[in-house]
Amino acid sequence: MKKYLVIAYLSLLQMFTYRLSFILWRFRNIFNLVFIYYLWTSIFTNKNSLFSYSQEKLMTYILVMTLVSSLVLSTRTAEIGADIISGNLINYLLKPISFFKLVLSKEFTDKLLNFTFSVIEIFLLVIILKPHFFIQANSQVYFFAFLSFLIGSFIAFLISLNISLIAFWSSEIWAPRWIYSILIWFLAGSFFPLDILPDLLYKILLLTPFPYLFFIPTKIYLDGFSLNIFPPIVISLVWCYILFIVTKKVWKNGIKNYNAYGR
């Protein structure tokens, strides 16, 4: 366990070494939050509610979604694809460590750092913009929202990992990752709550893994037990299981014929 804590610490130091990249990532998140906030504020001009959302709840949706998405989407799995293509992966496989525990150590560090800065950024923006937001009074709802968030994080991790594992067969992994990011922004509820869509389209989307990344955790926080919590949690767990099985199969087939020289 100690060696993986050391890996997590070294990963943290590495992230601060490339400060410009990290600062630009944080600036992008702030810009995205401010853009969405002012977009919906302008839409709510002279209106008390829209699409069954009060202005208070929609502003809360934006803030909570931003916080949750900063954790769900932050990942180090993109490095795995580069390691496979460069041959650097063999250096990890030959060491007396678990490769996936190493990946999870880096993943934990990345999410912890992004969560910390997201809280600070949202806190400062709340002070500056002074939006009216909704606070969930039922403490039990927080448990299910957090559980849904953990499941969503694992789904995002497995999808991103599978995209990186494409590198076993093709060096062109940038395009699938770009398509994945586009799908997330439109199908996971980044710009608007998914339940404002036509009912049939919304139900179809709930059969895909994307709403469970951060729309469902945010929706559980807002609606509490007035939302039927258990079906979305069950569906998200099913997606976790499916993606886990797919990941194991893809890794096994990829590593079987992988050839590279270590250093």
C-alpha positions, -999 to +999 in steps of 0.1 A: +000+000+000+028+024+009+044+022-026+011+033-042+009+062-018+043+072-030+032+069-066+002+091-058+025+117-042+049+117-071+020+120-095+009+151-076+044+166-079+044+158-116+011+177-121+026+208-104+057+205-126+036+212-157+018+242-141+008+259-173-012+229-186-030+227-152-037+264-151-052+263-186-074+234-177-087+253-146-093+284-167-113+263-192-135+250-164-141+285-150-149+299-184-173+271-191-191+276-158-194+314-163-206+309-198-234+285-189-243+306-159-249+338-179-265+318-207-292+305-184-295+337-164-303+356-197-329+329-206-346+333-172-350+371-177-386+380-167-393+343-160-397+325-126-395+290-140-386+272-172-389+235-182-402+227-147-370+242-132-371+273-110-342+297-115-329+287-080-328+250-089-313+255-124-285+277-110-279+249-084-278+224-112-251+243-129-229+246-098-234+210-087-229+197-122-197+216-126-183+202-093-193+167-101-181+168-137-147+182-126-142+150-107-158+125-131-140+138-162-105+144-146-085+113-156-049+102-163-060+073-185-050+092-217-014+086-207-020+048-211-025+051-248+007+071-252+026+045-231+013+017-253+022+034-285+057+044-273+064+010-258+068+025-223+040+003-210+064-027-209+084-009-182+054-009-159+045-045-167+080-057-157+080-040-123+068-057-091+037-035-090+001-039-101-003-018-133-040-010-125-033-001-089-007+023-102-033+038-126-058+041-098-032+058-076-027+084-103-064+087-109-071+093-072-045+121-071-058+138-102-094+137-090-085+150-055-066+179-069-093+188-094-120+186-067-100+209-044-096+236-070-132+232-082-145+238-047-123+270-044-134+282-079-171+277-073-168+292-038-152+324-053-178+326-081-207+322-057-192+352-037-188+372-068-220+363-087-242+358-056-266+333-073-296+320-055-292+283-051-310+253-036-298+234-006-311+199-002-326+195+033-328+157+034-295+144+046-302+109+033-303+122-002-266+131+001-257+094+005-275+084-027-261+114-047-226+105-035-231+068-044-244+078-079-214+101-083-190+072-074-206+049-099-205+077-126-168+082-119-161+045-124-182+044-156-162+074-170-129+058-159-137+026-177-149+043-209-118+065-210-095+035-203-111+015-231-104+044-255-068+043-245-066+006-250-074+011-287-037+019-289-030-018-288-043-020-324-041+016-337-020+047-330-050+069-339-065+073-305-070+111-305-101+110-327-121+085-305-112+105-274-123+138-291-156+121-302-161+109-266-156+144-252-182+158-276-207+131-267-202+138-230-208+175-233-241+170-251-254+137-237-243+139-201-261+171-192-232+196-193-251+225-210-287+217-199-306+192-178-314+162-199-350+159-187-360+191-206-357+170-238-387+152-254-398+124-232-389+096-257-355+110-264-348+113-226-358+077-220-335+065-248-306+085-233-312+069-199-303+036-215-269+049-224-241+054-199-237+091-204-265+105-182-250+086-152-217+105-153-230+136-137-266+144-147-281+117-125-260+125-094-270+161-098-306+153-104-307+131-073-293+159-052-320+184-065-351+161-065-342+138-036-367+110-031-393+127-053-372+111-081-373+073-083-337+069-073-332+031-075-338+024-112-311+049-124-287+035-098-294-001-109-289+008-146-256+026-138-244-005-119-253-026-149-232-003-171-203-006-146-205-044-149-207-044-187-178-020-191-157-039-165-161-071-185-154-053-218-123-037-203-109-071-190-115-087-224-099-058-243-069-057-220-064-095-222-066-095-260-044-064-263-017-076-240-016-111-255+001-098-287+018-067-274+055-064-282+078-036-270+112-031-256+117-018-221+143+007-209 
